[in-house]
């Protein structure tokens, strides 16, 4: 900035300070930045951001807000910007099913009831349900120290507003908020998202933050997602929604807003094109319980309990169809069994809606695997269920008994998938391993495809019993050399095997595979006759029926390396790359070829 411009801005700001609110009404605009669902790319809502502050000589919205606070105009400025944002929001075609995220300045907490009164009036006029508005609590200051904070949060919940922690990880009191207050969303600060694909510590933190939030029934939004790699990492770690320039930049023009983003949907298409075994089994166990809305009369839930006497709880939704938690029968017992308890609930002075009795419950998307659901359930003491969502809306619930059924059935399916000759897992388990390993980029992974050369003539010449003997011999050698953590052994079928390795070095992999091939070559020689061993070949027919000589049996192994930091969600692409390196190995002299994913031959 030139000295002249800086001087002009300084003079203008001194003038603007006296006329801050009238001038702000002339130049400030509300910009919307979309927040999209990770799984589908569909827009879930918008964060409203201030634009036009530079026309008043301020470098940032924060600087303008600080000046307004000094001038005693912060309350008026915030109310003006919020009302404009709501007016713009109400013009969107699908606003009734979207959420507007509004930042709440901590300095307005003492005036919180006045802010809410005005906001409720605006919402009523615009016919916007309070559940379509989410307050973002800024962590620039420790707002939990303000005595007015806790009552304000309680009223927000009663009114039906949603609450988010903004910029999680760089502020004050965030863990206290997580522990002590009912929250809907946790927005992870851009600091932890930037370059996450190359930073193991960030990946570890984000993965565990997501797990903690989901156990508490909180959905996670990643802020500042700017690259495809960052988006893929967020999706892998279970982040529910994303916001940032990779999705869309803020705009003041509603005509530029769109309902979804095809580039996010395309990135997720391979994941959605085929359901995992876990999702298939979980869908079979989902119980679609009747639901109640948080602002309905308690009489409605009494009626549900009467008509469903075996059910002890029901899910509670907000007006947008998003789960808020559950209402349990035992919460109402003190009123049911107390004289005039039912009448007390209806008393205008004491009147209670369902929102007063909502209890938190774990909330997870349908694409979570069974073990993760069980882990979440086990860590939420006293929870009656896990609430499942699809496209962020209520899909049903699963109980502990249902999850046990899912895991038992999964184990049975895995057992059925095992190869009866070798007892090794089959193709479904191999595919699941490749998918999970492809998504876990914390370390280097190796996918080894093992295929016998000249097996058909050997099998034809010596019979299937010796052919099966060669197969079981190789399986036994695999188990001998690969038995530690980070190892997966599979039997594709026939004479094809799969070895999956994580957290190994290339030198370790190469050394063990060479020993495996050498031992197999030495052991399989004993299956030949002395004459064939001496000749180094056998006479047989090729696949076209022509008679010719064939070399003795050996195994070729193509090794595909996925380096640390490379996150892949395309099993089809991985399989194609493995097939290519396997073909290269079969043509090689020693039968062992390594290649990194997408590496030129």
MARPASE-508566 format. One record per atom (N, C-alpha, C, O): y negated, x negated, z negated. Coordinates in pm, whole numbers, plus 50000, padded with zeros to 5 digits. Layout:
YXZ...
# end
This chain:
501194991550000500005000050000498764991250000498684981849921497794993950087496584985950094495714988849973495864999149907494774979549945493884981249831493014993649848492725000649752492604996249974491735007950001492485020949971491955030049905493725021650021494525033749998494785035549849494715046749797495105024249779495365025149636494135030249561494255038249469492945025549601491715029749536491465044649561491095052149471491685048849688491495062949720492455071749641492065082349590493695067349632494685075149555494295075949408494425086449345493825064649353493425064649213492275074249187492295081749089491255074149276490125083349262490585097849275490155106549199491455100249373491935113849396492735118949277492615130549238493555109949220494375114049104493495117348984493795126548909492385109648965491495112648853490835126348874490635133848779490505129248999489925142349029490985153249016490725163948961492185150249069493265160249069493705163548927494185174648902493545154248834493995156748697493265168648636493845176248558491985170248672491205181448620491535194548690491375205248633491985193648813492305205548892493765205348937494085209649048494635200448850496005197548892496745210048938497355209949045496705220648860497475232548894496955239549020497755243049107495635241649033495145247949157495465239749282495835245249385495315226349271495605217949386497105217749418497505217649535497915217749313499365217849335499805230449408500695229849492499195241649376499535254149444499245253349594499875260249674498285244849631497915243649772498865234549850499095236849969499435224349784500145214049862501625212549829502375207449912502065216749711503455214349673504405224149743504095235949759505555218949784506585227049847507925224249781508135213749720508825233849795510195232249744511105227949858511225234949959511755216449841512775211949937514145214749877514335213949756515105217949963516465220549920517405209849974517365206550093518235204349886519285195049930520635201449903520935204849789521465203250007522745210049989523705202249899523715189949896524495209749826525615204549746526875210949804527005223149804527795202649854528945207749930530235205949853530395196649774531165215249877532495214349819533285203349890533315202750013533895194749813534625183349870535785187949958535995182450066536525197849913537765201649981537515207950118538335206450208536395215150133536185222950256534935219350333534815222750451533985212450270532705209950334531755221750326530635221050376532175232650264531335244650253530215242250152530425235850048529025247350183527895245850091528095254749970528305266849982528025248549851528155256049726526795260249674526635271049617525805251549692524475254549641523475244149685523755236049773522295244449624521205235549662520475230849537520255238549444520095218149537519175213349434517765214449491517495210049602516865220449413515475221449457514715208949413514785204849298513985203049507513235190749484511775192849523511465200249616510895186249451509465187649476509045178949594509445167349602508255184549684507685177149796506185180449808505755191549778505415170549851503965172249866503175165049760501945165249764503845158649664503155151649556502285140249609501255136949551502715134249720501945122849774500565127249822499645119049828500425139949857499105144949900498115145549784496905146049804498655145449662497795145249543497595131049490496965129049386498145121249562497965107349523499025101949430498825091449369500175109149417501245104649328502395098949408502755104149514502955088049358504045081449429505375088649416506245087149501505525096549310506805103249288506565116349212505525117849148507515125749220507385138049140507315135248991506595142148918508065125048943508045121848800506645117948755506195121948647505955110248839504595106048806503665118148796502815118848708503835127548887503035139748884503345147948759502425153148695504595149148723504975156848604504435150348477503995157248386504475137048471503935130048354502435132548340501925134648229501735132348451500285135048449500025149348406499095152048330500835158748457500685172748418500915174648269500225182648205501885167248213502155168348070500955163347990500585169247889500335152148036499165146747967497985156547972497185157347879497895163948083496785173248101497075187048042496215195848049498265189047983498615202047927498945212448032498875224448005499305208048152499575217248263501055217548304501405223648404501905210848225503305209748268503995223348276504715226048372503785231848177504435244848177504035253048299504885258848366502745253448328502275260948443502805255248574503175262648665502825241748584503305235248706504785238148729505195241448840505585236948623507025239348636507315253948671508195256748751506575263248612506795277348643506435280348788507115288148855505355274248836504945276448973505985271049071506345277849167506485258749046507465252949139508795260549132509465262149234509185265049013510435272549000510355285949072511305289949139509225292849058509095305949123509085304549275509635313049345508475293949326508485291649470509895288449520510315292949627510615280449442511985277249480512855289849482513655291649574512695298549383513475310849379513115320049495513985326549553511835320649528511415329149640512035324149771512505332149852512055311049789512675305449910514185307649908514785311050011514805305749791516245307649776516655321949812517705324149873515825331649773516175345649797516135349449945516625360049982515545340750029515505343650173516745338450246516945341550363517585330550176518775325250241519795336450263519925345350179520515336050374521445346950408522515349450302522895360950279523015338850239524155340350147523785336250006524605330649933522515339049965522055334049835522855340049719522995333549615523365352149735524085358649626525375351149589525895352649479525875343149683527115335649657526855320649645527795312749645525595316649635525225302549622524645300049484524445309349405524365287449456523775283549329522555274849355522605265549435521465277949286520255269849294520175261249169520135266449058520145248149188520065238549077518605234949054517935229549142518105238048934516695235848898516625226048782517305227848681515835215648796515655205948689514795211848577513725217448603515255210448453514505214848337513945202548266514685194348213512615201348266511975190148199512165191348048511915201947990512625180647986512905180847842511695184847759511835190747652510505181847809509295184847732508995199747725508105203947651509745207747803509535222247800510505229247705510465241447692511365221747640512345227947550511665236447442512135247547415510585231747378509925240347278509415253547337509245263247264509175253947468508705266147534509835273047610509595281447697511075269547575512215273947654512345288947666512675293947774512105296347558512255310947564511225317147658511525326647730510015311547656508985316547747509385313747893509205322247980509915301747918510375298148052511465307748099511435312548213512425310548012513525319448049513045333648072513495340348165512115338447987511585352048005510985353748145511285363348215510155344248183509515344948315510555343848427510465350848528511525334948408512525332848512513395345348530513705349148643513765351648420514565363948429513805374748503514395382248581512495375648480511685385348553511715382648704511885391848784511545369948742511595366348884512955369748944513035375049055514005366648871515355369348922515585384248941516185388549039515105392048845515295406548855514595412148979515145420449051513375407349001512625412149119513315407949249513325415549346513875395749251514515390749372515985394949383516655391849482516485401949281517885406349278518855394449288519865394849359518505384049214519365372249207520045372249070519345372848969521375371549063522035371048931521755357748862521665347448929521605357748730521365345048659522445334648687522165322648682523675338948716524745329248744524535321948875525285312748906523515325748953523175318349074522165307349047521725300449140521805305648920520845295148882521505285748782522105290148684521385272848808521915262648717520775253448674520075247848757520595252148543519585242948490520195228948479521245227148418519515219248537519925205248523519155199048408517925198548410519885194448308519275188248191519065173448218520025165748227517815169448230517505155448256517765147248131517535151748019518245134948152518565126148040517545114948022517865104147972516295117648065515265107648042514975105947893514575095247848515205116847817515025116347672516245122947607516985130147673516445120447479517555126447406517155140547363516575142347256517445150347448517005163847418517765170347304517325180447250518915164647264519675170647154518955169147020519315175946924517945160547013517215158646888516235170146862515825172346748515855177446966514895188246950515595200146884516615204746936515095205246771515755216446702515805229246787516625238046761514935230246887514935242146971515985241447081516235251347150516615229747098517535227847211518785236547198519145243747292519445235947084520705243247068520525258347085521325264447156519515264647022519305278947045518985282147191519355292747242518285272947259517945275347399519195275347486519355283947572520095265747464521345265247539522165277847514522755283447606522205282247387522955294347354522395306347429523145314747478521085307247438520495318647510520765317647660521045327747724520685305547717521015303747858522405309147890522625315947990523345305847801524715310447824524795325647814525475332047894524115331547715524155346047700523555353147822524035363547865522495347047875521835353147992522675351648118522485359048214523615342048118524465339948235524085327948320524715325548423523055320348279522675308448354523765297648340524525297548243523825288848439524755277548434523985264948394522765264148410524725255248343524095243248287524795230848340526025230248344524005220948379524545208348430523865196648359522695197348323524615185748340524015173148297523655165448423524515162648506522385161948437521915154448554521985139448527521825135048413522215131748634522185116948625523105111748515522715102748440524295117248506525195113248397525505098348407525825093148514525405091748293525755077648286524585068348268524775056548239523345073448285522185064448274521145069648176520035064348170521485079948099520505085948009520905085447864521645076547820520405095247789520615095747644521465107847607521365118447669522285106347507522945117647444523945125147530524305136447499524405118847639525275126247730526605129847668527095140947687527215120547593528495123347530528345134247423529265142147403527185134647355526955145347259526895158847330527415168847280526265159147446526215171547522527615176047564527955187847553528415166447612529785169747652530585175047535531375184347549530375169147419531185172547302530755185847240531605193647197529455188447236528955199247150528455211547224528195221747159528315211147356527705222347427528565226947544529255218947607528515239947573529295245447686528585242647817527535248447846529145233747897528525229648022529365234348140530565236848127528705235548254529405239648377529635227948472530675227148535528645219048482528725208248580528275195048518527415194648430528885184448567528495170948531528145163748661529005162348749526905159248674526445152548795526455137448770525645132248693527375130448835527505116048816526395108848892526195111149012525685100248823524535093348883524955084649001526065079349006524045083449094524245075549216524685061149186525405055049265524255055749072524605041849038526115039749041526595029249084526875049648996528325048248987529025051549118530205048649135528305057649211528875061649340528625051049447529445049049536527485044349438527105034449539528115023049544528325016049444528735021149661529685010349678530945011649596531605001649568531305023849558532465025949471533755021049536534695017149466533805021149670535035016949739535325002149719536454997749739534304994249680534484979849662534364975549515534304963549487534324985049424534104981649283535154988549197535085000649173536114980849150537234986549072536754992748941537315002748897535734987048880535254992348752534615006048772534795015048691533865007548880533275020648909534365031048937534285042448892535375026949012536465036249043537155040748915537475052448899537395031348825538055034548699537205044248617537725053848560535915041648610535015050248532534955064348591535075074148518534765065248722534635078348785535935086248771535905098148740537065079648794538365086648782538515092648642538935104148628538185085048539538355089948403537295100048363537575109148284536075098648416535055108848390535485122348447535285132748383536055122248566536525134648628537625140948543537615153048521538565132848495539645138148413539115144248284539535155048244538185137248218537595142448094536895155648120537075165248045536095156248227535355168448258536295180048285536065191048236537335177848362538245188648397538995193948276539255205948265539355185048184539995189548060539065198947984539525208547922537755196247989536775204447919536315216447999535425223747956536905218648116536515230048198535215228148271534535237848303534845215548298533565212248363533845207148504534745198948523533085211848602533245207048739532325195048762531275193848698532715186148853532015173348872531345172849008531945176149111530085168549007529285166749129528905151949138528375146349042529175145749251528765131849273527425131849345527275138049450526445124849288525105124049346524975111649435525615101449410524155112649536523805100949616524935095749702525025083649722525805104449753526875100149842526275097249979525735106250043526355084650023525665080750145526575075450255526125073450367527855073250224528755067950326530085075550324530415082250226530815074250433532135080450441533075074750336533855082150275533005061650314533885055250215533615060750075534545062949998532335062950042531995068549911532525082849899533035086749794532395090550006532895104150004534415104449984534915112149902535135096050058536595095750047537035091749906538005097049853536325082249847536665078149710536435089649613537255091949524535325096649629535045108049541536135118749554536585124349455536535121349676537595131449696538895126849634539615134849573539205114149649540455108949593540495110249441541555112949384539355108549375539325108649229539145122549172538985124149051539145132749257539115146449209537735152349191537605163049133536685145549242535335151149235535315164549308535905165949415534645174349250534655187949305533625189949415533895196549516532425184149396531345186149492530565173249512530595164249427529865172349623529105160249656527715164049706527485174849760526805154649686525405156449726524885142849769525135132849702524155142349879523605129549923523385129250072523675139050141522885118150123522495117250263523675117950358523515121750474524885114250312526055115550399526335130350428526905133750532525935139050336526125153350356524905158950428525025163950540523745158050367522505162750430521315157950347521415156550225520205155650414518985151750345518225164250301518425175050357517345162850201516555174550160515645179150274515205171150356515385192050277514485197450379513665208850319514145216250233512445210150366511595221350323511755233350416511195243950390512535231650524512705242350622514065249150604515105242850622514045261850567515315268850546516095270350676517315271950673515405269750790516105270850918517025258950944517945259951026516775247650874517615235750892518845235650802519735227250817518905245050708520055245650619521235252250689521055261350770522425247550659523625253050720524655256350612524585251150500525605264750647526555269850548527695260050521528405261450421527875250250607528955240650588528755228450675527885228350762529565218250652529425205650723530745201750787531675197550718530845203150919532115200350989532625186250966533845184150962531735176350952532225162650937532975160950805533865152550797532635168650700533405168050576534735175350593535765170650544534705186750662535935194250685536915186150770538115186350744536395178950871537265170750956537925159550877539095156550897537155153350786537715142650704538815147750613539735140250579538735160350574539745165850486540865173150556541795177950491540795174050690541775182350761543195177150743544115185050726543385163850748544735158450735545325161750599546535163650586544475162350498544975165450364545365180150355546325183550287544605189050423544865203250411545885208250509546375219450495546225200250610547105205050716548515207750666549225216050723548935201050563550265203550508550195203250356549645193850298550745213550293550715214250149551705204250089552775201850146551345198549977552265189749905553325198249837553155210349820554405191749798555445198849724554865204749596555205216049559553985197249528553385202249405552625215149428552785224849354551785215249533550975227249558551855239249592551565250349549552915237049668553835248049701554455253649574554505265849556554915244949485555555249449361554555256049268554865266049203553335250449260552305256049171551905269949218551715279049137551755271649350551375284849402552405295549366552065307149347553665291549357554715301049321554585305649176555035316549140553965297249092553885300248949552525305848908552325309348791551585306649001550265311748966550375326348921551045334548983549705329248811549635343148763548205348048787547255342648731548075358048869546745363448903546375373948799546475385948825545955369348682545605378648574544345386648610543485381648682544245398848559542975406048573541865398148506542105390948410540675399448555539545391948500538465401448451538425413248487537585395948368536405403348324535185394748354535285382448363534055401248370532805393948395532055392348263532095401048177531385380948250530825377148122529785386848067529575387347946529135394548154528105403648103528575418148094527775427148072529875420248112530405433548094530465437147945530425428447858530575449847920530705454547783532055450247726533035448947799532075447947594533325444247529534355455347543535555452847536533895467547562534815478847583535755476347700536905480547699535235469347803536065466547921537275457947885538375460247934537055448047801538175439147766539125446147668540325443647670538585454947582539465463047497540415471347583541595472647552539885476847690540705484947780541775476447848542905480947866541415464147885542405455147945543535451947847544705451947884543175449247722544205446247623545095458447598546295457047574544495470347603545295482447583546295484447697547455487947674545845482047819546705484447935547655472747964548575474048044547425461247898548315449547913548685444547774548215433847733549515451947701549765448747559550435435247536550335429747426551115429647637551785416747621550855404947649551215393447623549665407647700548745396947737547765394247624547135403447572547635381547586546765378147471545415372647512544565370247426545195370447642543895365247687543665369447833544605373247904542405368747875542045371548014540965361748058540115358047977540985357348185539925348548235538585355948244538535367948272537525348548220536175353948228535455347048344535465334848355534825355148431534115350048547532625353048534532225362248463531815345048604530405348748615530225357848737531185361248805528995361748764528735371148872529095365449008529275373049104529205352149020529545345749146531045344049165531485338549266531845348749068533295347549080533845334149035535005331049060533005326048968533455313148917533955314748773533345322048695535035308048737535545309348600534625302848499534105291948521534425309748385533635304148276534525300348158534095292748071535765305648154536665302948043537565315048024537865322148120538005317347901538875328747872538345336147750537575330747672538765348547735538515356147614539865359647555540715365547622540065356047428541355357947363541305369647267540255372847210542445375847250542535387547162542145384147020541515392146951542515372146976542235368946835540745367646806540335368846691539915365246911538475364846889537925378446850536885379346784538615388946889538115402546866538775409346747538395420346708539785402646689540545409346584539695412946463539905423446402538725404446428537915407446310537115420346330536775427046234536825423646456536125436146482537105447846494536805459046452538285445046552539265455646572539755461046438539905473146420539995452046344540605456046218539595458146105539985461345993538325456346133537315458246030536755472446041536535477146153536525479245931535955492745940534655492546019533755484445995534575501446112533385502946198533115490446282531995488646332534105481946298533905469746377533565472746522532655466546578534295482246582534005485846722532595491346735531885488346831532175499446638530825505146642529765494246627528695494846687530095484146545529155473146525528895465846656527765461946684529945463946737529785456946865528865464546959528205458647044528825477846943528005486047032526595488246979525725493447049526375484246854525065486146794524005478446872524195466646902522895484846903521875478646988521295466046926520895456746997521245465746794520685454046728521675442446731521295430846751522945445746710523975435346700524795433946828525695425646835524495441846927525355443347046525805429747101525015420347113527085428847134527675416647187528315419547323529025429447340528045410647419528735411547548529915401947545530105394647448530695402147652531865393347660531455378647651532225370447601530255375247700529815361247701529775355147561529865342947546529645363647457529615358347320530965353047275531045345247180532035357147343533375353847296534125344547392535325342347375533435339247492534115330747590534525317547526533745311047457535775313847550536325301147500536605292147620537095296847723536295279347608536525270047718538005268547749538865269847662538285265647874539655263047919539595252948032538605252548106540635244548048540645235048161540545242448293541195252748313539735237148385539555243248517539805232448621539145222048620540755234848711541165224648808541405231348942541805243048948541165223949050541435228849184542935229749212543735222849148543295238149306544695240349339545385228049396546615227549399544625218249442545255206649505545675195949404546145185349443545515198649274545955189049173547485188849166548125199049191548055177249134549515176649126550005181248989549225182348895551295183948980551875190048861551705181248738551375186148630551925168148753551815159148638550385158848584550175158348463549395159248677548005159248631547685172148557546995171848455548175183348607547955196048537548565195748398547935200148301549765190648388550435190048256549675180748162549545183648043549165169648215548395160348133547105166748083546745165147966546425174048171545205181048132545515191548025544805192647926546585199048047546965209547952547275203447816546865208847713548005192347816548395186147690547205180647613547245179947490546145176947683544975171247617543965181647572542965178247508544205194247605543295205047563543995212847452544685222647479543805208447328544505214547214544215229447206543065233747213545285237247192545135251447169544805259747290544605271747278544745253747408544415261547528545605270147569546755265947562545305282447611546365291647652546805289347795547905293447833545985282847875546315281648017545435271048082544495265848020545755267948206544855260648295544385270448401545205277148465543075271348420542525280248523542475272548654541955261348659543015278348760543025272048892541995278548982541785290648978541355270249063540355275349157540705271249299541395261249322540235279049392540335275749534538975278349594538435289349585538405267849658537035268649707536065272549595535145280349614536315266749476535475268149357535535282049294534875284249193536305291349350536405304849294537765306649226538725299349254537835316349138539045318749060540245321649151540165329949240541355314549127542585316649204543715321849116544635328149168543675319348985544725323748895544865314048780544045305048763545905315848700546145307148586547605302648586548465309248644547855291448521549225287148493549315283948345548405278148286550435287948285550685285448144551535272948128551995267148227551745268948004552605257247977554015259948027554645251148085554525272148004555875275448050555965274548202556975269948255554915278948271554915278348417554905263948466555585260648564554145255348398554075241348439555425234348417555815225848496556105237948310557435232248286558385236348399559185228248446558295249048443559115253648555558795245748681559695241948756557495243248704557075235848823557685221848821558245217348921557575214848707558065201148699559585200748711560135191848776560275210348648561735210748660562165213148805563085206648854561475222448872561825225349011561495213449100562205210749197560415206449067560055194549145561135183849131561535177549228561595181849007562645171948985563915175649060564605167049113564225188749064565415193349136565255190849286566195186449352564045193849338563795191549481563905176749515564445172949619563385168249425563465153749448564925149349449565335141249532565705154749355567135151149351567835155549479568685148349531567495167449529568105172349653567715163849772568455162949870566545157549763566045149349874566685135549876566555128249975567365131849769567965118549764569105117249864569845126749888569225105449921570305102950016571645102349940571765094649845572625110149981573895110549905574665097349910575455094649819574445089150011575185076550023574625065849931575385058549867573295064849926572665054049848572025058849718571735050849630571805072049706571125077149588569645074149586568995076149483569075069449698567645066349705566865078649752567405087049824565595079649711564765090949755564655091449908564715081249976564505103949961564455105850104563045107250158562085102450098562935113850273561685113750350560515120550279559385115850288560775131750209559665138350142559055129250036557835128050026559915122849956559415113949851558705101849912557705097249858559215096750025558565085450092557175089550140556205082150123557085101350198555795106150247554805107850130553645104050141555275113650019554405115549903553935102149848552775100749809554845092149846554445078949798553365072949888552365067649839553555073750019552575068050112551215074850094550175068350098551235088050075549975095250059549265091149931548065088449931550015090749820549405087049692548935072549693547845069449645549745063549749549355049449754548175047349847547305039049820548135054849956547005053650049545695057749985544645052350018545755067349891544545072149824544155063549705543025064549656545065055149657544775046749541544435032649588545325024549613543135029949601542705017349662542345006649560541624997149592542835008049436542504998249334543174984749356542724974749300544214984249436544904971549462545474971349603545374981149677546064960149639546704958749770548054965849769548794965149671548354972749880549634979749893550384974750016549764971250117551714974350007552554970050118553594980950146554304985350056553664985350272554664994850317555634987350408555254982850517556874985950364557874977950436558924987250498559614994450426559034986950629560024995150699561184986050741560994976450816562384989250692563564980950717564504988250813564854999850790564914981450920565764987851021566804977751069566444966551106568094981651068569154972651115569074971051267568784980551339569334958851313569454956151457570944955651492571754949851419571284962051604572674962051655573644969451562574814965851553573144979751494574014987051402574984996151476576134997551434574545002451585575415011951655576695005151708577795010251684576584993751778577834987451824578734983051708579964983751718578134978451597578934974851479579674987151426580864986551397578944998351414579535010551362580625015851455581675020551410580365015051586581365019651684582615010851680583735015751690582414997851666583514988251675584394988351549585624988151558583744988851430584494987451305584705000851231585445001451133584035011451278584215024551215583145027651112582455018651062583015040651082581915044950996582065040150852581065038750781583315037450807583475032850669582835019250646582145017250546583055009950738582374997050726580884998450753580074991150697580515007950842579085010550864578415015250737577335010550702579075024750665578515029350537578485017950435577585017150353579505009050442579544997750351578314988750372577714984050275577944986550497576764978150526575494984750472574614977950420575424998050485574245005350435574155004350284573085001350230575265006850213575235006050066575014991650019574424989449913575494982050097575254967950064573764964850065573244958249975573064969750168571634967150176570884974250064569954968550005571284986750033570634994149923570804986749791569884986249710571994981049769572254973649645571384961149637570884957849530571194954249749570334942349751568874946149725568154938949656568444957649781567084962249754566874964249605565874959949549567834970849541567704973349398567734960349317567084959249213568484950549366568584937849295567234930549294566834924849193566544930849407565324922949420564044930649386563014924649357564104943949391562904951949366563214961749252563754972549275562864957849131563184966149015562004967348918562124974348817560894960748945559784960448850558844972148875559064980348964557764972948793556744983048814556064980848949556034969749002555524991449002554824990449129555744989649249555354984449354556984994749233557964994249342558495008249370558815015749277558585011849497559235024349539560265020849646559945014149744561495025549627562565023249724562995036649781563235046149707563095037449914563495049849978564475047350092564555036450147565235057850125566205057250235565795067650338565985079650318565245063050449564775071950554565945079750613565805091550647567085073150626568275079150685568995068950770568355060050828570335070050780571085060650861570885046450813571135043450697570435037750905570235023650870568755020250855568365008650870567935030250825566495028350807566135029950659566525039750596565385020250605564985020450464563475018250453562825013750547562935021450334561505019850308561325013350172561975017150074560435003350166560064996950039558554997950025557814993150111558085004049918556655004949891556284996449771556944997249667555244988249784554864978949679553374979949651552564980549743553014980049523551594979849484551384968449384552254965349303550214962549393549814951649302550704939249315550904932049218551224936849435551934924349466551014915749553550124920749620551264902449550550544893549642551364892249770552574894349768550714888849882551464886750006552534876049992553614877250052552264865649913553244854849896554484859949822555614856349858554274868249720555424873849647556264882849737557494882149736555584891249815556304900449904557114892550007558284895450029556484882650068557154874750171558374867450114559434867350177558234861449996559344853949936560544862949908561674859349941560294874749849561404883649812562054889749937563274891049943561244893450036561814899150157562664888950233563714892450287562224876650236563014866250302564364864250233565374862350299564364864650100565624863450026566514875450052567734874150064565904887450059566674899550089567344898550225568524901650238566604894350327567154893150461568244882450468569274884450532568014871250401568984860250403570294864550337571384862150391570194871050220571404875250149572144886150227573374886150232571394895250288572054905750365572804899650485573924903650515572174890050551572814883650666574104876650623575124877650691574044869550509575244862450462576344872350421577514870250455575984882950350576974892450299577594900850411578784903850408576774904550510577274913450615578234905950708579054912150775578124892550713579054884750796580514886950752581434886550834580704889250621582044891050568582694903850619583914905550607581894912850675582444925350728583014923750868583714932650917582734912450933583234909951069584604902951062584954896950961585334903951170586574896251181586244881551201585124878051239587224872951173586994858451188586634855051330585784846451354587294861651427587024858751568585584862451604584894854751670585144874251559583774878551593582734869751523581684866651579583044865551398582114856551329581994843551404580884838251421583114838151450583104825351523582364826651655581644817551695582524838051722581864840051851580374843051834579574840551924580024848451718578624851951693578184864251769576984866551788579174872451812578824884551887580054893551891581164889351861579804906151930580904915551952580674922752085579564923452136581764927952138581704935352264581574950252231582294955552146580634956752299580444970952272579664977652383579374971752487579334990452359578594998352458577195001352404576995004552287576225000052496574855003252457574645018452464575575025952493573395022852437573125037152429573275044252563573435056452567573235036752672573435042752804574905042552846575255047552953575775036552762577205036252791577685023652858578885022152883576785014452889577175002052956577784992352856577304990952744578864985452899579524975852812578824962352821578504957552929578594956352702577954943052700578154936752564578684942952472577724924052552577824917052425576604920052338575484921552387576844920852208575764923252112575774912552004576844908551958574594907851963574534898351851575044904951723575194917151717575304896951622575764902351495574634909851425573454907951453575054918251333574124927151262573114919051181573444909251115571864923451189570814917951102569844929251069569964940251123568904926550981567864936450948566504930850985566224919050964565654939451042564264935751071563364943750978563634955350948562284937450933561354944050841559924942250893559434931050908559274953550918557844953550951557054957250827557344967450764556074949150790555304951150667553854954650703553154946850768553424966450660552044970750681551284968850550551674974350447550194961150555549394958450436548134967250435547394967650533547904974050325546664981350302545874973550197546244973650080544794966950237544074958350142543354966450035543084978350052543054959849925542304966149816540974971549869540304965049949540614983549825539364989649867539484998349990538545005750022540624997650062540825006050180541495019050136542645018950093540765030150146541285043150105541655051050229540815053550315542935055050237543435062450354544065075450309544815075950212543745086150382544305099250350545055104950470545265117050478545445096350561546075100650686547485094750694547675083650744548475102350644549845097450645550345095550787551115086250815549905104350877550305102951017549855089851077550615083251147548605086051050548095073351100548805061351040549065051451108549135062350910549885051550845551265050250906551735039150932551935061550930553285061450988553285055251127554195047751163552255058351205552145052651339551995037451333552615030151410551165032851240550965018451224552255011551177552565000451222553005018151088554265012451041555265011351156555955001251169555335021851240556265021651353555945010151448556835003851505554645007551465554224996851555554634983151502555154974851577554394980651373554734967551319556264965951308556774954851318556984977051288558444976251286558984972051423559874963651432558414977851530558834974251665558564959451692559354952651757557444954651641557104940451657558104931551583558484920951632558534936151464559504928451386560844927451456561504917051452561264938451521562564938351589562564928951709563624924151750561384926351765561284917251878561094902851835561194893651916560824900751705560524887151658561804879151634562894884751626561644866051623562794857251606563434858651469564664858851458562604859751363563144859751228563254873851170563864875651064562684883951238562844897651193561924901851080562164912151017560874894151052559934897650946558514895550997558134884451033557724906551001556354905851052555424913150955555714924250911554304906850923553254912750840552064916150929551714908751021551444927550899550204930750968549354939750877549864949050816548054936750870547134945350794546804957750875546834957350998546504968550809546184981050878544984978950970543964973250930545124983751094544084982751197543834968451244542854965851313544724959251208544594945351255545164944151396546224949551427544444937151480544924935051617546174926451616546304917351535547104929551707548344921751716548074907851772548994899851787
# end
